[in-house]
Amino acid sequence: MVKWRAPEGQLKLVRAIVPASQPPRRQARRAPRIPEVLANPDWQPPSSAAPLVRPFTAQSGVRVETAQIGLALGFFELFFTAELYDLVVAKTNQYATQFINANLGSSYAQSFRWTPVQVSEFKTFLGLLLNMGLTKKHELRSYWSTNPIHHMPMYSAAMSRTQFETILRFLHFSDNTTSRPRGHPAFDRLHKIRPLIDHLNHKFADLYTPAQNICVDESLIHFTGRLGFKQYIPSKRARLTTPPLMNMETCTVYEESRLCLGNTSILYRLQQ
């Protein structure tokens, strides 16, 4: 058997065209730049800066009389007051009017599709919305289904599906015309719910005063929707989260939660 061998000139030509593969060079990592204040710290003895502990003089506990409140609705109305209902109804009707005037060809501009919301109607809407958290279904329309398997007569008896979806479509808590554009010094990411947040902040502060000993920690709330301050933490089980700061009272189950954007406290929450 005769083996063919390329001439020496052709081998040199092939080596010139296809050079030998070399392993990729690894770039050396640059050392992180340390601020000058941390690079040359000014060490002081531990006794030179004693902490200033101010005396706790507040009277902790519930700041409202609850003996006469028997039902859960009474406690709910401590936070959702008549002032808040009037605010939500006014802003919802205002936004609906603005939308209809700007979109006269929309189906909502027809007289039978939209009528101003009343406080009683909004309370019914809110009650149905809260009950949906107890009886979960695949889609919103299933709550008004006439199928015997999915039929829930309470929803159709309280409010029609069209009316519920219309209120949900125009539900608002603030005036869009007063919103500042992005980049403005007064720009607020939560402008659409700022009145609701301010109301709840004042109510939680007025109704309860925490005790002296509290625990401050960070909590994670799983959220996959569109949110400007949402964080991605791959090491956590809930990777897409909003991290609020939690203040837990050690002697009770009172929990105060603040969602911070920069230096702005956003939300309080009470659990008992």
URUR-V563718 format. One line per field, one symbol per residue. phi: phi as a letter, one per 40 degrees, with the letter a starting at -180 (. if undefined). burial: # if it has 16 or more other ideal C-beta (glycine too) atoms within 10 Angstrom, else .. A space follows every 50 residues. Layout:
phi = ???
burial = ???
//
This chain:
phi = .cccbccccccccccccbcccbccccccccccccdccccbcbcbccccbc ccbcccbccchcbacbccccccccccccbccccccccccccccccccccc ccbccccccccccbbdcbccccccccccccccccbcbcaccccbcccdcb cbccccccaccccccccccbdabacccccccchcdccbcbccbccccccc dccccccabccccbbbabbbbcabccacbcbbbcccccccbbcccbbbcc cbbcbbbbcbbgbbcbbbabbb
burial = .................................................. .........#...................#...##.##########..## .............#..#...##.###.#.............####..... .#..#...#...##.##..#####...............###.####.## ..##...#.#.........#...................#####.#.##. ...######......###.#..
//
